[in-house]
């Protein structure tokens, strides 16, 4: 009985680790999309493309450390618009795992 339990503990920890890493991955994608959408929406509503980065940073979760936000004015079909681009590296639970995956999201909205 003890041998079976001792053999199943590492497997259980591995499954828990994979589940938690999947949760972190999906949450990161969701948060990056939200950051880009909020930055573009607020800058669009205020008719000021320079505000994209400021509003995007205000909704960034504290645990998202390795990120880059940029935004500004653009045009879509000849109409003035604003874009917000967010890139963030996926947080990895174990630092020794050589997995460099970057989530990139860009949102473009018309001014107004």
C-alpha positions as CSV (number, residue, x, y, z in Angstrom):
1,X,0.0,0.0,0.0
2,X,2.7,2.5,0.9
3,X,4.6,1.8,-2.3
4,X,1.6,2.5,-4.5
5,X,1.0,5.8,-2.6
6,X,4.6,6.8,-2.8
7,X,4.6,6.1,-6.5
8,X,1.4,8.1,-7.1
9,X,2.5,11.2,-5.2
10,X,4.9,12.5,-7.9
11,X,2.3,11.8,-10.6
12,X,-0.3,13.8,-8.6
13,X,2.1,16.7,-8.1
14,X,2.9,16.7,-11.8
15,X,-0.8,16.8,-12.8
16,X,-1.3,19.6,-10.3
17,X,1.6,21.5,-11.7
18,X,0.4,21.2,-15.3
19,X,-3.1,22.2,-14.3
20,X,-1.8,25.3,-12.5
21,X,0.5,26.2,-15.4
22,X,-2.5,25.9,-17.8
23,X,-4.5,28.2,-15.6
24,X,-1.8,30.8,-15.5
25,X,-1.4,30.6,-19.3
26,X,-5.1,31.1,-20.0
27,X,-5.3,33.9,-17.4
28,X,-2.3,35.7,-19.0
29,X,-3.9,35.6,-22.4
30,X,-7.1,37.0,-21.0
31,X,-5.4,39.7,-19.0
32,X,-3.3,40.8,-22.0
33,X,-6.4,41.1,-24.2
34,X,-8.1,43.1,-21.5
35,X,-5.2,45.5,-21.1
36,X,-5.0,46.2,-24.8
37,X,-8.8,46.6,-25.1
38,X,-9.0,48.9,-22.1
39,X,-6.2,51.1,-23.3
40,X,-7.6,51.5,-26.8
41,X,-11.2,52.0,-25.6
42,X,-10.3,54.8,-23.1
43,X,-8.0,56.6,-25.5
44,X,-10.7,56.4,-28.2
45,X,-13.4,57.7,-25.9
46,X,-11.2,60.7,-24.9
47,X,-10.0,61.4,-28.5
48,X,-6.4,61.2,-27.3
49,X,-4.3,58.4,-28.7
50,X,-1.5,59.2,-26.2
51,X,-3.6,58.0,-23.3
52,X,-3.6,54.4,-24.5
53,X,-0.4,53.5,-22.6
54,X,-1.5,55.2,-19.4
55,X,-4.9,53.5,-19.2
56,X,-3.4,50.2,-20.3
57,X,-0.9,50.3,-17.5
58,X,-3.5,51.2,-14.9
59,X,-5.3,47.8,-15.5
60,X,-2.2,45.7,-15.6
61,X,-2.1,43.0,-12.9
62,X,0.8,43.3,-10.5
63,X,1.9,39.7,-11.2
64,X,2.5,40.4,-14.9
65,X,6.1,41.6,-14.7
66,X,7.7,41.2,-18.1
67,X,5.5,43.2,-20.5
68,X,5.6,46.0,-23.1
69,X,2.8,48.4,-24.0
70,X,2.7,50.8,-26.9
71,X,-0.1,52.8,-28.5
72,X,-0.9,55.7,-30.7
73,X,-2.8,57.2,-33.6
74,X,-3.5,55.3,-36.8
75,X,-6.0,55.3,-39.6
76,X,-8.5,52.6,-40.6
77,X,-10.2,53.0,-44.0
78,X,-9.2,56.7,-44.0
79,X,-10.8,57.4,-40.6
80,X,-8.8,58.4,-37.5
81,X,-8.3,55.6,-35.0
82,X,-6.2,54.5,-32.0
83,X,-4.3,51.3,-31.5
84,X,-2.9,49.7,-28.4
85,X,-0.4,46.8,-28.6
86,X,0.5,44.7,-25.6
87,X,3.2,42.0,-25.4
88,X,3.8,40.0,-22.2
89,X,5.9,36.9,-21.5
90,X,4.1,34.0,-20.1
91,X,5.0,33.5,-16.4
92,X,6.5,30.1,-15.8
93,X,6.3,28.4,-12.4
94,X,9.7,26.8,-12.5
95,X,12.4,29.2,-13.6
96,X,14.6,26.5,-15.1
97,X,12.1,25.6,-17.7
98,X,13.3,27.1,-21.1
99,X,9.9,28.1,-22.3
100,X,9.8,31.6,-23.8
101,X,6.3,32.2,-25.0
102,X,5.1,35.8,-25.6
103,X,1.4,36.7,-25.8
104,X,0.8,39.6,-28.2
105,X,-2.5,41.4,-28.7
106,X,-3.3,44.5,-30.7
107,X,-6.6,46.4,-30.5
108,X,-7.6,49.2,-32.9
109,X,-10.6,51.4,-32.4
110,X,-12.0,54.4,-34.1
111,X,-11.7,57.7,-32.3
112,X,-15.0,58.6,-30.6
